[in-house]
């Protein structure tokens, strides 16, 4: 069984995805992502999308 924090994280992501997909409200999912400027994963994806990266 996964540790409790992993279970809670998965549950929160699931709820946020449900709200976005089924209810058309991406507010929770957007809050989890945070601003693009301070999100290291988003920044890495932007860099990898650039030609020559």
FENCORZI-V478074 format. One record per helix or strand of 2 or more residues. SS is the DSSP state (alpha for helix, beta for strand). FROM is the first residue (numbers start at 0). TO is the last residue. If there is no record, write none. Layout:
SS/FROM/TO  SS/FROM/TO
This chain:
alpha/3/22  alpha/26/32  alpha/35/37  alpha/39/48
